């Protein structure tokens, strides 16, 4: 388990969505708690960073195909979503 990054430090898309939602709820329910907002912003930055990874790109492509165009989530950008859509993978060539 210690060598599996998705059990230690990396985020699979399911965790990205879950953590981003929790961070957003914390920010909205505790706007006067500076420390909580700062931590929530850190979590959202962490989630945004993972929108540049292969697993997120594969997920976006699957969601697009399965459910129609995936919306641009509040913790990322239109450009990151487009990069995810345009990503190609060696095992699918």
Secondary structure, 3 states (H helix, E strand, C coil): CCCCHHHHCCCCHHHHHHHHHHHHHHHHHCCCCHHHHHHHHHHHHHHHHHCCCHHHHHHHHHHHHHHCCCCCCCCCCHHHHHHHHHCCCHHHC
